[in-house]
Amino acid sequence: MARPATGILLRDRTGSANLGRVRTNLRRDLTEAIKVRDRVAIAALRSALAAIENAEAPEVDDRRPVVPTAGVGSTEVERRHLTEADVHTIVAAEVTQRSTAAAEYERLGRADQAERLRAEADVLRRHLTA
């Protein structure tokens, strides 16, 4: 298994080696946001991490033969591996989605919701420039 420059092997929840700097930074910042109870940052970071994990989900392939099996791990399917560029693209899409929604809320006169979404976008935008 490859190791990051720090020499520490990082693993994600599925146990596979994870070298993604953006994802690691998102998780670290989520831990800090939870400690200081920053609700805006918590919401933005959880949403971005969930989007990354959803992108890793294996595609449904109806042509795959159904093999009856039993036992531990019989239902496990390998997750897709994302590159750092893929993760960056997902986070950028999350920023764009929030910015677009904020503009729409502003147009509808919901400045409070627009400001919250802009704050969430700013939290995620910091991870794009790091």
C-alpha angles and dihedrals in degrees: 000000000000121000129213121243091271090063092237117124109226121204130192125217092278091057096244120132110268121197097167111133094192093051092045090051091048091053093046091050091047090056090051093046090052091050093052093036095236100169096188093053092043092054094046096045095045090049093050093047090049090051090052092049091048090053089054092055112115117254117253109250113190091188093065109109116246109238116187108229136158137199140057113334095009091125096043117119123186113253121232115263115234124206122227087255090055091052091047090052091050093051090046089052090051090053091048092047092053093045092051092047090048091054090050092049089049090052089052092050097253098129093160093059091042092054092049091052092047090051090051090049090051091052091054094040089063088064092055094058096042 
